[in-house]
Amino acid sequence: MPTYITLWNYTQKGIEAIEESPSRLDDATNLAESLGGELKGFYLTMGQYDIVTVMEFPDDDAAGEAFLKIAQRGTVSGETLKAWPEAEFRELIANLS
Protein backbone atom coordinates (compact mmCIF):
# COMPACT_ATOMS: atom_id res chain seq x y z
CA MET A 1 0.00 0.00 0.00
CA PRO A 2 1.21 3.53 -0.67
CA THR A 3 2.71 5.37 2.31
CA TYR A 4 1.89 8.96 3.28
CA ILE A 5 3.82 11.07 5.76
CA THR A 6 1.91 14.08 7.05
CA LEU A 7 3.38 17.04 8.92
CA TRP A 8 0.60 18.48 11.08
CA ASN A 9 0.17 21.67 13.07
CA TYR A 10 -2.50 22.34 15.65
CA THR A 11 -4.80 25.21 14.76
CA GLN A 12 -5.93 27.65 17.43
CA LYS A 13 -9.10 25.56 17.78
CA GLY A 14 -7.00 22.42 18.23
CA ILE A 15 -4.83 24.00 20.93
CA GLU A 16 -7.87 25.32 22.78
CA ALA A 17 -9.22 21.75 22.94
CA ILE A 18 -5.86 19.98 23.35
CA GLU A 19 -7.24 17.66 26.02
CA GLU A 20 -9.45 16.11 23.32
CA SER A 21 -6.45 15.38 21.11
CA PRO A 22 -6.11 11.67 22.09
CA SER A 23 -9.74 10.99 21.19
CA ARG A 24 -9.30 12.87 17.90
CA LEU A 25 -6.33 10.59 17.17
CA ASP A 26 -8.55 7.58 17.85
CA ASP A 27 -11.17 9.01 15.47
CA ALA A 28 -8.53 9.56 12.76
CA THR A 29 -7.27 5.99 13.22
CA ASN A 30 -10.80 4.64 12.87
CA LEU A 31 -11.38 6.82 9.80
CA ALA A 32 -8.22 5.49 8.16
CA GLU A 33 -9.27 1.91 8.87
CA SER A 34 -12.75 2.53 7.45
CA LEU A 35 -11.08 3.58 4.19
CA GLY A 36 -8.82 0.52 4.08
CA GLY A 37 -5.84 2.36 5.56
CA GLU A 38 -3.68 2.06 8.63
CA LEU A 39 -1.93 4.48 10.96
CA LYS A 40 1.63 3.10 11.04
CA GLY A 41 3.14 5.80 13.25
CA PHE A 42 2.20 8.86 15.29
CA TYR A 43 4.71 11.27 16.80
CA LEU A 44 4.22 14.43 18.84
CA THR A 45 7.16 16.58 17.77
CA MET A 46 9.02 19.74 18.70
CA GLY A 47 10.00 22.26 16.07
CA GLN A 48 8.19 23.56 13.01
CA TYR A 49 5.52 20.84 13.15
CA ASP A 50 3.48 19.61 16.10
CA ILE A 51 2.71 16.09 14.87
CA VAL A 52 4.07 13.66 12.27
CA THR A 53 1.99 10.69 11.09
CA VAL A 54 2.88 7.80 8.84
CA MET A 55 -0.16 6.21 7.22
CA GLU A 56 -0.83 3.68 4.49
CA PHE A 57 -3.85 3.72 2.21
CA PRO A 58 -4.93 1.57 -0.73
CA ASP A 59 -4.68 4.56 -3.10
CA ASP A 60 -4.43 8.34 -3.37
CA ASP A 61 -8.22 8.76 -3.38
CA ALA A 62 -8.62 7.04 0.00
CA ALA A 63 -5.71 9.04 1.41
CA GLY A 64 -7.10 12.30 0.07
CA GLU A 65 -10.52 11.60 1.55
CA ALA A 66 -9.02 10.82 4.95
CA PHE A 67 -6.80 13.90 5.06
CA LEU A 68 -9.61 16.19 3.92
CA LYS A 69 -11.99 14.79 6.55
CA ILE A 70 -9.36 15.20 9.28
CA ALA A 71 -8.61 18.79 8.23
CA GLN A 72 -12.32 19.57 7.91
CA ARG A 73 -12.65 19.30 11.69
CA GLY A 74 -10.55 22.44 12.00
CA THR A 75 -8.21 21.28 14.76
CA VAL A 76 -5.15 20.58 12.60
CA SER A 77 -3.74 21.54 9.23
CA GLY A 78 -1.25 19.41 7.42
CA GLU A 79 1.16 18.92 4.57
CA THR A 80 1.19 15.40 3.15
CA LEU A 81 4.11 13.73 1.40
CA LYS A 82 3.70 10.53 -0.60
CA ALA A 83 6.61 8.31 0.39
CA TRP A 84 8.41 5.31 -1.08
CA PRO A 85 9.99 2.92 1.43
CA GLU A 86 13.58 1.79 0.93
CA ALA A 87 12.74 -1.40 -0.97
CA GLU A 88 10.54 0.49 -3.43
CA PHE A 89 13.18 3.23 -3.76
CA ARG A 90 15.81 0.64 -4.66
CA GLU A 91 13.50 -0.98 -7.22
CA LEU A 92 12.64 2.39 -8.74
CA ILE A 93 16.31 3.31 -9.12
CA ALA A 94 17.24 -0.13 -10.47
CA ASN A 95 14.63 0.27 -13.21
CA LEU A 96 16.21 3.54 -14.43
CA SER A 97 18.93 1.76 -16.38
C-alpha positions in Angstrom: 0.0 0.0 0.0 1.2 3.5 -0.7 2.7 5.4 2.3 1.9 9.0 3.3 3.8 11.1 5.8 1.9 14.1 7.1 3.4 17.0 8.9 0.6 18.5 11.1 0.2 21.7 13.1 -2.5 22.3 15.6 -4.8 25.2 14.8 -5.9 27.6 17.4 -9.1 25.6 17.8 -7.0 22.4 18.2 -4.8 24.0 20.9 -7.9 25.3 22.8 -9.2 21.7 22.9 -5.9 20.0 23.3 -7.2 17.7 26.0 -9.5 16.1 23.3 -6.4 15.4 21.1 -6.1 11.7 22.1 -9.7 11.0 21.2 -9.3 12.9 17.9 -6.3 10.6 17.2 -8.5 7.6 17.9 -11.2 9.0 15.5 -8.5 9.6 12.8 -7.3 6.0 13.2 -10.8 4.6 12.9 -11.4 6.8 9.8 -8.2 5.5 8.2 -9.3 1.9 8.9 -12.8 2.5 7.5 -11.1 3.6 4.2 -8.8 0.5 4.1 -5.8 2.4 5.6 -3.7 2.1 8.6 -1.9 4.5 11.0 1.6 3.1 11.0 3.1 5.8 13.3 2.2 8.9 15.3 4.7 11.3 16.8 4.2 14.4 18.8 7.2 16.6 17.8 9.0 19.7 18.7 10.0 22.3 16.1 8.2 23.6 13.0 5.5 20.8 13.1 3.5 19.6 16.1 2.7 16.1 14.9 4.1 13.7 12.3 2.0 10.7 11.1 2.9 7.8 8.8 -0.2 6.2 7.2 -0.8 3.7 4.5 -3.9 3.7 2.2 -4.9 1.6 -0.7 -4.7 4.6 -3.1 -4.4 8.3 -3.4 -8.2 8.8 -3.4 -8.6 7.0 0.0 -5.7 9.0 1.4 -7.1 12.3 0.1 -10.5 11.6 1.5 -9.0 10.8 5.0 -6.8 13.9 5.1 -9.6 16.2 3.9 -12.0 14.8 6.5 -9.4 15.2 9.3 -8.6 18.8 8.2 -12.3 19.6 7.9 -12.7 19.3 11.7 -10.6 22.4 12.0 -8.2 21.3 14.8 -5.2 20.6 12.6 -3.7 21.5 9.2 -1.2 19.4 7.4 1.2 18.9 4.6 1.2 15.4 3.1 4.1 13.7 1.4 3.7 10.5 -0.6 6.6 8.3 0.4 8.4 5.3 -1.1 10.0 2.9 1.4 13.6 1.8 0.9 12.7 -1.4 -1.0 10.5 0.5 -3.4 13.2 3.2 -3.8 15.8 0.6 -4.7 13.5 -1.0 -7.2 12.6 2.4 -8.7 16.3 3.3 -9.1 17.2 -0.1 -10.5 14.6 0.3 -13.2 16.2 3.5 -14.4 18.9 1.8 -16.4 
